[in-house]
């Protein structure tokens, strides 16, 4: 890859800065672009915040240091409509969405890709830790980064398949320490900048407080009943947006054993609690799948399925449905299958797709999940 015109997404952090700088150093014609999102402000929200006006200045400083142009694109409306509002709607209806994936799908690999045409760019570059590779049949694949601790394929699983041929991830073969060393070597001012928060617009982690305080959103904030698995009233919750599946802390209720949130029913305004084993699910059903393949895989394909960003993944069989959704059946039960989070599918090092989790599943037949996983779908009942 030589002499390409590259549009480089720059957030103001060290990763995107090094990705753009390395391409410029290699002789490519780089143009930096920073998306101005709804969360940009005049002062940092925290020392680790990425979305500030200072971040724009830092991205611009990197571009000046490496002698390539830099532009700021106002993407506030798209960010609010495609990322923030769905995230709020999710919490208000008992679903825990992962907005970083939505931002990648609709902005970095959506809106910016369309802007590549205006810039006559050959490639879009970002600072994500992942790799793209062209297969022997001419198709393109998304692969895990060399640095397993920084791998971001989970957050990239819903980007359009067609984009893979047009993106480049310069950090995919680098360790984080190497990235910082490159930044220092190149004289980039952000070389020692702290890691940014995953959720840029809520850097203090108080999601419920942000929804009710900053956004003035009241849905999901009404108190309601805590139930046990038998449906008995065991207490009063503060509003469903304060809870997510698998949560143990902050319940504000004293029980004789450790209880966890095992289900949230927004229509009834109830939160069901239970012991840890009540979180186990034998499978799940997704919404429409974004396949990072030319065509969906064969029914029964074995894969490693991750159900949240830091989840190591569980072995499973994939059963695509005619409506574009998917049934996943795990070889071993998985804990805290959470509606709204992503199910992301890997075959070896390759990420083959992802989709929002709609519901967890429990088997209604006897027998272990390993025996069931390789056969045609068995009768299962939905469970949150």
N, C-alpha and C positions, 0 to 999 in steps of 0.2 A: 504494500500500500504506500504509494509515493505520490507527491504532488497533488493532493486532493484539496478541494474546497470544503472546509469543515465548519459547521455551525456548532459551537460548544456551549452547552448549558452551564452557567456558572452561578452558584448559590451564594458565593462569598466565603465558602468553607475551603479547607485545605484539599479535600478530595477532588472537587470539580476544578479547583485552580490548577492542581498538578496535571489532571487529565488534559486540560487545554494547553498548559505550558509545554508538556512533553510533545504534543502534536506540533506546536509551533517550532519547538527546538528541532524536530525532525524535518522541518522544511515545508510543512503543509500550510495552506492559506487559511488561517483560522479567523473566525469572527466570533467573539464572545457575546452571549446574550443572557441577561438576568431577567427572570419573570418577577414582576412586582405583584405580589399576592395580597389578599385581603388582610393578612397578618403583619404586613410591613408597617412600621411605626417610626417615630422620631427618636425613641430611646430604646435600648435593649430591655426586653422583658425579663431576661436572666442572663448570667454570664455565658450560658451555653446556647442562647437563642440564635437561630440562623436567619430569621426573617426580620431584619431591621434595615433602616436606611444605611447604617454603617456597613452592612453586608454588601449592599450595592457598591459603596465606595471601595470596599476591599476587593471586590471582583474587578472593578474598573482599574484599581492599582495594579493588579496582576496583569491585566491586558496591556497596560502602559509599560510595565516592566518587560513584557515579552514582545512588545511592539506589534500588537494586533488590535483592530478596532473592537469596541464594546458598545452594546446597545441595551437599553432597558425596555422591556415590553410590558405594558399594562395588561395583566391577566386576572385582575381582581374579580370581575363579574363571572368569568368562567370558573374561577376557584370557588367562589361562593355557591354557584349553582350546581357544580358537578362534584365538589368535594365536601365543603362545609355543611351545606343543607342536607345532603343524604346522611352525613354522619350524625347530625342532630336528629333527623327523622329516625335513624336507627336506634339511638339511645332512648328516644321517646316511645318506641314500640318494642323495647326489650331486646334489641339486636345490637351487637358490639361490632361496628364496622372498623375496617383498617384503612384510614383515609390516605396513607402514603401510597397504597396501591392505586387508589382512585386518582391521585395527583399524577402518578406516572402514566396511567392509562389515558387521561383526558388532557393533561397539560404537557408534561415533558415529552411524551411520545404520541401526543395527539396534536395539540395546538402548535407546538414547535416544529413538528414534522411538516405541517402545512406551510409553515413559514420558511422551510428549507427551499421550497419552490421559488419564493420571492428572492431569496438570497442566492439562488442557483447553486446550492450546496450539494456536494456528493454524499456527505455523511453527516449524521448528528452524533456528537460525542457528549457523554456525561461522565460523572465521577463515580458511577455505580461499580461495585465489585461483582462482576459477572463476566462471562465470555460468550462470544458468538462465533459460530463455526459453520462453514459451508460443508454439507454432507456430500458423499460421493454421487448421490443422485441429483445434486444441484439444489436441494432444499437447504434451509438454514435452521440451525438449532441454537438454543440458549443453554449454556452450561454453567455449573457452579464456578465460583472464583477459586483461585489457588489458595487464598487465605480463607480457610473454612469458617473462621470466627467472624469474618466480615462479609461473607457471601450474602448477596442481596437478591438472589433469584426469587425468593418468596415474594418480595415487593414488586417484582417485574413480571409475575406470572400472568397478569391480565393485559399486558400491552399487546397491540395487534401483531399477529404473526407476520404480516407483510412488512412491518417495520424492521424486522431482524436483519434483512439484507441491507438496510440503510443506516445502521447504527454501529458505533465503535465504542468499546469500553477499554480505554487505555490502562486501567488499573486492574484488569482481570487477572493478570499474571504477577501482581505485586503484593507483598505483605504491607501492612499498615506502616511498619517502621521504615520500609523502603520508600513509601510515599512521602513521609515527613522528611526523610533524608534528601529526596529529590527537591522538595520545596525549599529546604535550607540551601542546597547546592545552587539552585537557580535564583536565590535571593528573594523569594516570595515572602511578603510580610506575614502571611497567614500560616507559616510553617509550623508554629506551635499553638495555633488556635485550638481550643477545646472542641471535643466532639459536639455536634449539634443534637438537639432533641429530635426523636423520631416524629413526634407530633408538634410541628412548628408553631401552631397557633395556640397551644396550651402548654407552654414550657414548664409550668409548675405542676402539671399532672392532675390538677383538680378539674376533671372533665365536667362533673355535675355543676360545680361552681361557675365554670365558664359558660355553660349552657344557660343556667338560670340568671346569672349576674350580668355577663357581658352581652349575651344574645337575647336576654329577656324572654327566653322560651319557657313556658310553663307546663307544656305537655310532659307527662311522665314524672312530675314533681309532687303529685298528690299522694298523701299517705294511704296505705292499704294493708291488706292482711299478709302476714307471714303464715304459710301453711307447712305442715309436715307432709310426708309422702302419702299419708292416708287421708289428707284433706282437712286435718284438724287445724283450727286456728291456734297458733302458738305465739303470736306477737303482732306488732304493727311496724311496717317498714316506712321509710321516709320518702318514698317515691321511687319508681322502678329505674329511673335514670341513674340512681346511685349504685346499681348492682350489675354484675355480669356473672355468667356461668362460671363456676369454680371458685368464686370469691369466698374467703373465710373471714378476713379481717373487716372490721367496720360494720358488722351486722347489728351491733347494739342489743344483742339478746343473749341471755345466759342459758346454756343447755348443759346436760349432764355429760355430753361428749362433743367433740369438734363437729360442727355442722357447716355445710357449704351451701351456696346457692346452686340448686340443681335444675331449676326451671323458672322462667319468667313468663307470665301471661298478661300481656298488656291490656287485652280486652276486659279481663276480670280484675285488673290491677292487683294481682297477687304475685308473691315471690315464694317459691317452694324451696324448703331447706331439707337437707338430708346428710347422712354420713358420706365419707369419701367414696365408698364403693357404689353409691347411688349415682356418681358422676360417670361411671363406665358406660361406654356405648360400643356396640359391635359394628356399627357402620354409620353412614350418613347419606343424606341426599343433598345435592347442590342445586343452585340455579343454573342458568345457561352457562356452559363451559367455554372458556377462551382457550382453544387448543393452539399450542405453539408447534403445530405439525401441519403438513399439507392436508391431512384428513384425520378424523378421530381414530383412535386405536381400536383394535379388535376387541370385542366383548371378552371379559375375563383377563385382560392384560394385567400383569403383575406390576406394581409400582410401590414406591415409598411415598406415603401421603403425609404431608405436614399440615397441621390444623391451626397453627399460630406461628408467629415469626420465630420464636426461640424453641419450637418443638423439633426434636430430633427426627421425627417421622416414624410411622408405623407401616409395616408391610400390609398390602391390601390388594384386592382384585377390583378392577374398574369395569363397571357395566354401563356404557353409554345408553341413554334412552332416546327414543325417536323424537322427542320434543327438544333435544339439545341439552337436557340436564343429565345428571349422572348419579348412579348409585355406587357408593363405595362400601365394600365389606372388608373389615380388618381381619388380619390373621389372629391378632390378640386385641382385646378391648382397649380402647383409648379413653383417657380421662378428659372431661370438660370439653366436649364437642360443642362449640359455641356458635349459635346462629349469628350471621353477619360477618364472622371472621372468614378468611379464605381457606379453602382446601387447595393445596398445591401439590402437584404430582411430579415425581422424579423417577426416571428409569436410569439407574446408575447415576452418572453425573449430569445427565441431561434433564432440564425442566421441560416437561411436555405440555404444561397448561395449568390453569387454575380457575376456581369459581367460588362464588359466595356460598357458604354453608346455609342451607335452609333449615334442616333439622337433623338431629341425631337419631339413630335407629337401635332398637334392641331386638334380638332374635326371639321368636316365639316358639321355636322348636328346640328340642334338646340336642346336645352335641356341641363340641367346641368349635370356635370360629375358624380354626385352622382347617378343619375338615370341611367346613361349609364354603370357604373362600374360593375354592377352585371350581365349584359347580354352578349350575344356573341359579339365579337369585332365589333365595328362600323366603318364606313368609316372615316379615319383620314388622314390628309396630313402631310408629313414630314416637320419639321421646325428645324433649327439648334438650 
